[in-house]
Structure formats: C-alpha cells, structure tokens
Amino acid sequence: MESIAETSPRFKARIAGLFYLITFVAGSVALMLGRKLGVYFYVLNIISTASYVVVTLLFYGIFEPVNRGLSLLAALFSLSGLLFGTLSMFHLVSFPLNNLVFFGFYCLLIGYLILRSIFLPRILGVLMAIGGLGWLTFLSPQLAHYLSPYNMAPGIVAEGLLTLWLLVIGVNEQRWREQASAQRGATE
C-alpha cells in the first residue's frame, strides 16, 4: 500500500487516463450494440464500471491536495452513480433517478477541482463543469429526452479530452507536489 501512495502523481494520472479509456470503449460498445450482445453486454458494463471505480479512486488521490473534502464528495457521487447503475442494470432495484445525475454532480466537482488546481489546464475544468451540467439534465426525464443527444455531448467531449490529456501528458508533477505541500502546511 505504501508503494502505491508513493507512486508519481503523473503516473497515477496516466493510469487514470488508461482506465478512463477502458471505461469509454467498453461502455460505448455496450451502449451501441446493447442487449444484442447477450451476456457480453453485462460483461462490458462490468468492465466499464470496474474501470470507472479505478478512475474515481485515482482521482480522489490526485485531487486530494486541492480540497480533500470536495475530492471525497466527488468520489462518493461517482461511486453512488456506479452502484445505482449496476443495481439497475441487473434489475435488482429500481431508482426514480437516472444514475447520470450522480455523474453530473461528479463532473461539476471534478471541474471545480481542476479549476482550483495548479497542475491541470483550467479549460479542462470548465469543460468538465459544462459536461456535468449536461448530465444534470437527467434530473428531468422530459428535459433530458427533449435535449438528447445534445445534453450528452458536452460530457462525452469533456471526459474524452480529459482522458486524452491524462494519457498523453498526465499532471504537472512539480506543481502537484507544490499544491500537496501547501495543503499539508495549511492543515498543520
């Protein structure tokens, strides 16, 4: 566990980008081909969900130096959305709320954390916040249906660009360490 904690923030960001990519690919194939895939529909959704759990946990660690409480809150929204989505997929429980609403709050919080960070470009934070607003249209099924697919585009674009950024560049490690050091100093 100690070696994971000591892992380079840039490496963690790139791993998060890799798992984000796996989430996108598996989730997109499952969404496009749907139940025609048979059992593979469920397998792809489980792979997508498990990958997003990894992204969520890595993001918690990456954004903890920005604001520990908001990073934890974001992680809780994401994990809740994943749990409700999985339970709904297997028809174990029916929820009156679309699980994309949880990801709306998650993306808003991640967007804010990126804006407050000094180790990622602010434009990614703006895009994530806009994407979060798109996911929040699912608070009203009628509104979401009326705006579809345009309400989903900002989230897909924002999360896609964040994925690419993390894969190719990661985070500015020196600035991440500066922010982590400042956060530790502020809490002592």
BELUR-V68852 format. One line per field, one symbol per residue. phi: phi as a letter, one per 30 degrees, with the letter a starting at -180 (. if undefined). Layout:
phi = ???
This chain:
phi = .ddddddeeddedddeddddddedddddddddchdddiddedddddddddddddeedddeddceddaeddddddddddddddddddddedhdbccdcddddddddededdedddeddccbddedddddddeddddddddcedddddddcddcedddddddddedddddcicdddddddddddddddcd
